[in-house]
Amino acid sequence: MNRGWVDAAPAGQAAALRLFCFPYAGGSAAVYRGWAERLPAAVDLRPMHPPGRGRRFHDPLRYRLDQQAEEATDAIAPLLDRPYILFGHSMGASLAFEVAQRARARGLPAPCCLIVSGRAAPHLPPRERPIHGLPDDEFLDEVMRMNGTPAEVLAHPELVQVILPVLHADFEAIETYRPAPRPPLSCRIVALGGSEEEGGVEAAASWQGYATGGFRSEILPGDHFFLNGRPESLFAILKEELGRAV
């Protein structure tokens, strides 16, 4: 089951660098559809496939971020035969951070870079009240306020019934995430935030203490889901960091 997290297909075997991408809460590997065409040919893009959605629709959901991180680390371990970068947005940023921590703890190769997007560092208290335990209608109202789920999806009751369990599980995972303090990572960290997101500047800057291999903070145009809107600035930064790693 752990192998389901990432494609092990040999399509990118000639690539110089691997890029593992973790989606936000409720998202799937489809979040990163079209990215491969916008990145250098030397990059082997590996979108991560959390359980309970997409091709893993029938796999049991995970309600704890630590469990997801353990499984994801197991899945990518055989693919760390070349330099790699971890990228995650929102909940995916916390998951990518935990995978980097586990890679170090297991003696696996460290990432060249950890790119955390739309998420504050784990030592900061949550800005929002927990919502995963709310009744479905109130929960959906809160999710819609965050602008992360397309309105056309929420307009169809049958689609809502499919995505609701995934959203509840992911929000429970991130809202119950309480990591213990750990030493900084040896890799470079790049932290990204949205210009229209409340606290975005502070959230991005909060990661600086977790890096000993270099740090970069950038604020991009858009709200919390800036990667779905105007991604030109995002891809410019990605290409710079990928080039640095290669």
C-alpha positions, 0 to 999 in steps of 0.5 A: 500500500505504501508504494501507492503513494508514488509512481515507480514507473521508469519514465524519468529514469534519465532525469538528473533530479526528482521532484516529489510534490505533496497536495493540500488537504482534500487534494490529489496528485491531480493538483500537479497535472501539467507541471511536468510540461512547465519544468525542465526536462532534467526534472523527474516530477513525482506527484504524491498520491494520498489514500482515499482519492484518485487512483487510491479511492478505495484505500483507507483514509489516514487521520494522522499526519505522522502515519501519512509521513511514515508511509510516504517516506517508505514509498520514496525511499527506493527512489532516492538514488539521485538528488531530489527536492520535496515540495508541498502546499498547505497541509502538503508542506507539513507532510513534506517537512515530516518526510524530510525529518524521517529521511534524516532519522532513517539515514536516507539521502537528504533532499537538496531543498524543501519547498514549503508553500502556504503553510507556517512552520510547525512551532507556530500555533494554528491561526484558525479554529479546528473545523474537522469535527463540525457538522457537514454543512458548517464544515463545508461552509468553512472549506468554501470560505478558504476557497480551496474546493471549486464551487462547481464541485460543491454544487453537486451533492453526489460529488460532495458526498465523495469528497467530504470524507477526504476533507474531514480526514485531512483536516483532522490530520493537520489540525491534530498535528503536534510535532515535537521540537527537532533540530534544523534540517541540513537542506535548503528551505524555500518558503512561499506565501500568498500576497492576499493571504492573512499572515502569509509573510510571517508564515513564510518567514517562520521557517528560517530557523529550520534551515542550516543549508540556506533559506529563501522566503518569497511572497507570490501574487494571490490568496492561499491557493496562489498555485492554482491561480497565476503560477508564473512567479511560482514556476520561475522560483521552482526553475531557479531552485531546480537549477541550483540543485542540478 
